[in-house]
């Protein structure tokens, strides 16, 4: 090759667009987005998002379990225009994907839950607001650009049952479509990174955090300029709580009878969220529950739990076809979504991934994360020889290697 020919292969362009858009353009995977967020967050805040409980075995196993499934593609099928839309609890969505509930989102980035909800509306997927959100359910439902028709609410059951039922009533009055009842928080998990970092909300100005101010000035400037950080859904309604003890206000004595009460109180669709096995899923179905959100809280509660992906097949066998199964914990690539669908799930939910996107680029960063996952899922679908989500689900375990099933 001549030098003149080689020079034609070199393309050097001046930077264009905003710093945020350039940052996001460099993020080709969810891991890239994670690293971009890590560069912008103080260590205690990053560890709050990134960490798990105790030895973090569940955290690692969630991703390892997904990677153990290998594919046997079909060939010579027309995949020129795949349909990646899905139906989640009776509503059509742009993809079999949703944004899972996360607490204290404004601690991660001051744009918080409204930015995530607007991104979800833009890309056409559901968003679940946590009881422990830093934006109230009423304020979020009234935010411009938010699709109130596909907002869900995750409920923690409090010892104060009047407060619990008040949250249910407020969610219904604000138009939330689905109620998720979290059943994996009888007590809070032992999150050692947070304990070792001395995490508080708002972040305390310890010697370490004073050092973080110098190394992460953008984060602290945003925190100072943003709204006050609080548990917005219980502010003024619950007393005697702080970030250190609020988990003690959750009720460890919740039973199936309480679930029946919530089913009677909630007029819409209701699902259970947690590491739910086939027997419990079947019992929930008999009580009028509409589905399960299989989750081990991203490895943040009980360590050494089964990965949720490994629960999909036995739960589906127990409850039949007309019962919603959602999966989170460890979803980092569109191929992970394809695996769960092939095993019998209806959709996947992500939490950490969109939080990293929020830090990296606000609403644009959250949309970028959704775009990465849906583009990867579309490509995986095509390379598997599948033209739609329904075709993938029907093909089921036949496209997974018997060595790994």
TAFENLIN-V381786 format. One line per field, one symbol per residue. ss: DSSP state (H for helix, E for strand, L for the rest). psi: psi as a letter, one per 40 degrees, with the letter a starting at -180 (. if undefined). burial: I if it has 9 or more other C-alpha atoms within 8 Angstrom, else O. Layout:
ss->???
psi->???
burial->???
This chain:
ss->LLHHHHHHHLLLLLLLLLHHHHHHHLLLLHHHHHHHHHHHLLHHHHHHHHLLLLLLHHHHHHHHHHHLLLELLLLLLLLLLLELLEEELLEEELLLEEELLLLLHHHHLLLHHHHHHHHHHHHLLEEEEELLLLLLHHHHHLLLLLLHHHEEEEELLELLHHHHHHHHHHHHHLLLLEEEEELLLLLLLLLHHHHHHLLLLLLLLLHHHHHHHHHLHHHHHHHHHLLLLLLLLLLLLLLLLLLLLHHHHELLLLLHHHHHHHHHHLLLEEEEEELLLHHHHHHHHHLLLLEEEELLHHHLLLLLLLLHHHHHHHHHHHHLLLLEEEELLLLLLHHHHHHHHHHLLLEEEELHHHHHHHHHHHHHHHHHHHHHHHHHHHHHHHHLLLLEHHHHHHHHHHHELLLLL
psi->hiddddddehhhiiiiiidddddddeheiddddddddddeiiddddddddiaibefddddddddddeehiigiiifihfdgiheiihhfehhidigiihihiifdeddhedaddddddddddefiihhhidfiehidddddehhehgeefhihhhhhidgdddddddddddddeehdhhhhhfffdiiiggdddddefhihihigidddddddddgddddddddeiihhigdeehediifiiddeddeeiheehiddddddddddheaihiihaghiddddddddeeeieiighifffeechifiihddeedddddddeadfhhhihageheidddddddddeeidiiiicdddddddddfadddddddddddddddddddddefheidddddddaedehhdde.
burial->OOOOOIOOOOOOOOOOOOOOIIIIOOIOOIOIIIOIIIOIIIOIIIIIOOIIIIOIIIIOIIIOIIOOIOOIOIOOOOIOOIOIIIIIOOOOIIIIIIIIIIIIIIIIIIIIIIIIIIIIIOIIIIIIIIIIIIIIIIOIIOOOOIIIOIIIIIIIIIOOOOIIIOIIIIIIOIIIIIIIIIIIIIOOIOIIIIOOOOIOOOOOOOOOIIOIIOOIIOIIOIIOOOOOIOIIIOOOOOOOIOOOOIIOIIIOOIOOOOIIOIIOIIOOIIIIIIIIIIOOIIOIIOOOIIIIIIIIIIIIIIIOIIIIIOIIIIIIOIIOOOIIIIIIIIIIIIIIIIIIIIIIIIIIIIIOIIIIIIIIIIIIIIIIIIOIIIIIIIOIIIOIIIIIIOIIIOIIOOIIIOOOO
